[in-house]
Amino acid sequence: MEALALRVFQPGETIVDEGEPGSSMFAIVEGSVEVVRTLKTGRRRTVAFLGEGDFFGEMSLLSDEPRFATVKAFERTAVLELTRERLERIVQRNPSVQDVLRAVYREHLLDDVLRGSPLFKLLTPARRKALARDFQLCARPAGMPLLEQGHEVDALYVLQRGHCQVLHQHPEGPTSPLRTLGEGDMFGEISLMLGVPATATVRTETPCTLLRLDWASCEKHLLEQPEVFAALSQLSHERLLNTAGLLWEPSLNNGAPRLDMHR
C-alpha cells in the first residue's frame, strides 16, 4: 500500500488518454470509470464500464505500448496508482506479482478480441470462454515474417497491436505489397479453409502483439459451428477475390490485363 498513490477524479475527467505513453496502472477503490476506444472508422465507442475492485492500465505498464483506450471518471472516482518503477521494486521482492499481472493482461486482451470481433460474437458465451483458453499470446519484433508464401500454415492469427504488411512474391522476382493489417485483423484463414500453403507473406511492420489459435483448436471451436464456418468461408473468399484484383497488371507484350495465377 505504501507503493500506491491515491488520486481522485471528478465526473468526466480523463484518467488516461488513448495513444499516450503509459507508465502506471490503476485500481479503482471508489466510483466507476468509462472505457472509450477509437474505432477504425474514427468514431469513438464506449467499450466497458469498470467499478470498485477493477483495475486498468496494466497493458501499457507491462508491454511498454501506448494507452489502448481512454478512461474517464463516470462519477467521482478514487484510484490507487502504481508506477512502473514501484512495480519493479515490488516484483524484485515478490516475483509472483508479475505473473498475476501478466495473466490479467492476457485475460483483458482476450476479452477485447472476443467482444469486438464480429466472427467471435457468433459463438455463445460458453464457447467464447472455452476458445479464450486455447489462444496463445505472442509478441514479435518489427521485420519478422509470420507467414511465408508457399509455406505451410499451422495457425489462425489475430493482430492485436501493431501493423503487418501482406506481400506477394511474383515468379519473376519482384514483391508487391497487397495490404496493411492493423489492430483486430485476422490472417491465416485462407489456409485454414482451403488446406493450402500461405498464399502471401505476412511480415511485421512494427513490433506486434498477436493471438494465435492452432488448427486443432480452430477445428474444435470454430469449424464445427455452422455460422462461424460460413463467416470464415466468406472472409477467405473475399480475401482471394481482393488479392486477385490487386494482382491484375498490364502484360509486357500487349498491354492487356494479366492475372498472376500463381497467387
N, C-alpha and C positions, 0 to 999 in steps of 0.2 A: 504493500500500500504506500510505503514511503517513496516508491519509484514513480507513483502516478500523480499527475497534476489534475486538480478539479477545475473544470471550466463550465460556465453557464452561458447558454444561448437563448435569445428571445425568439418568439414565433417568426418564421420566415428568414431568420438569419442563417447564412451559409456556414457550415462547419468545414466541409471540404469541397473543392471545385473540380469537376471533371477535366482531365487533361493536365492539371497542375502536378508538379512533383510532390511526392508524399514521403514523409519520413516518420510517421507516427500512426498509431491505431487508437480507437476509442471504444470505451464500454459505456453503455447508457445506464445511468443509475436512477434517473428520474425523467419522466416525459417521454416523447416519441419523436422520430425523425422521418422525413420523406426522402426516398432514394429516387433520383431522376437521372435518366440516361438520354443521350442524343442518338437518334436512330440514323441509319444510312441516308434517309431522305432529308435529314436536317431537323426534323421535328423532335421535340423533347417529350419524353413519356415517363410518367411515374411507374416504376417497376416494383417498388416494395415500400412497406412501412415497417419500421423497427421500433421496438419498445424496450422497457426496462429489462435488463439482463442480456440484451443483444449487444453485439459489438461489430464494428466495421473498420475498414481501413487496413486490414491485415494483408490484403493483396499487394498494395504498394509497399508496405513495410517489408514483406518477405521477398518480393520479386524485383524491387527497385524500379518499378514501372510507374508511369503517371497514374493519377487517380482515375479509376474506372467509371466513376459516376459522381454526380453532385449530390451531396447530402445536406438537407436543410432541416432546421428545427421546425417541427409541426406545431409545437406548443413550447412553453418554457421548458427547456431541457438541460439537465446537468449530465455531463460526461466526464469520465476519467480518461486522460490521455497518457499513452505510453509511447515514448520516443524510441527510435531505433537504438540510440546509444544506451539508453537504460535497459532495453530488452537484451542487448548483447551482454550486459553485465549480469542480468538475471540468468540467461542461458548458460553462462560460464559456470554458475553455481548449480543450476538445475536444468540439464540438457533436455529433459523430457518436455519442458515448456515449449520448445521449438517444434517438437514432434506433434504436440497437440495443435499448435497454431497452423502447421502445415496440413494437418488433417481437416481443420475447419476451412482453410483456404481452398482445398480441393472440393470440399462439400459446397461452398459458396459458388465456386466456378461451375460445378456441375449443375447446381440449381439454376444458374443463369442460363446455361446452354439449353437445358431441358425445358425451361419455362419459355425461352424466347424462340426456339426452333419450331416452325410450322410442322416439320416432319415428326419430331418427337412429341408434339402435342397430340398426335393421333393415338398415342399409347395411353392406356389407363394409368392413373397414379401409381398403382401397384407395379405395373410393368416398367414405368419410368424409374421407380426406386430400384428395381432389380437391375435395370440397364445401367444405372449410375455406378453400381458396384463393380461392373466389368470394364468401365472406361479407365484407361491409363493416361496419366498426366505426363506430358513430355515437354521439355524446354530445349530449343535448338538455336544455335547462333546464326547470324546472318551468313548467307552464301552456301548453305548446306543443302544438297539435294534430298528431298523427302521421297519423291517418286522419280524413277528414271525411265524414259521412253523405251519400250521394248522389253523391260524387265518385269518380273513377276511382282504383283502387289499382294500384300498379306493382311491389309487392314483398311478400315474406313477412318478418315481423319476429319476433325472439325477444328478449324483455326480459331483460337480464342483470343490471342494477342498477336499483333504484328501484321506483316504483309508478305505474301509469297507471289512469285512470278510463275506463270504457266508458259512453257516454251515448247515449240515443235522443232525437231531436228529433221530437215529435209534430206532426202537420199543424196542429193548433190553436194551437201555440205553446210549451207547457211542455216542459222537458227532463227526462227520467227517467234517473237513474243505474241502470245494469244490473249492473255488477260492477266489482271492482277487480282489476287484473292485477298480478302480482308476479313475482319472480325465476323465470326459466325458462319463463314463459308465452309462448305464440305467438299472433299475431293476423295477419289478412290472408288466412287460409286459405279463408274462405268465398268471397271474390272470386276467389282462385286456382282453386278447384274449380268454381265456377258461372259464372265470367265476368261477374259483376255488379258494379256500383259498391259502395262501402262501405255496409254495412247499419247501421252505427253510427259514432259519432265516438269516437276513442281519443285522449285527452289526457294528457300527463304530469302527474302529481300532485306528483312530486318530481323533482329532477334525475335523468336516466336515462341508462344506457348500453345500447345496443341493437345487435343484429346484424341486418343487412339482407341479404336474398337476392333479387335481381331475378328477374322472371318467366322470362327466358331460362335463368338458372341453375337455377331451380326445375324447369323442364321437362327440363333436361339431367340433373340429379342425382336428382330426386325422382319426377316423374310417370312416368318410364319404368320405375320399379321397382314391380312389381305389389303387393308387400306395403306399401310406403310409400304408394302411391296409395290403397290400401284404408284405411289408417290415417288419412290426410288426409280421405278421404271421410267416414269415421265421425266424426272430430272436427268437421268442418263441419256435419254433420247434427245432432250432439248440441248444438252451439252454437245452431243455428237453433231447435231444439225448446226449449231452455232459454230463449232470448230470447222466443220466442212465449209461453211460460208466464209470464214476467215482465211481459209487456205486456197480459195479460188484466186488465181493470179494470171496475168497475161502470159500467153505462150511466147516463147522466144522466137518461134517460127512465123506464126501468122497473126499474132495479137489476139487470138480467141481466148476466152476464159478456159483455165485448166484447173481441174481439181486434183490435188495430190492424193491419190488413192491409197498411198502408204499410211495415211492417217487412219 
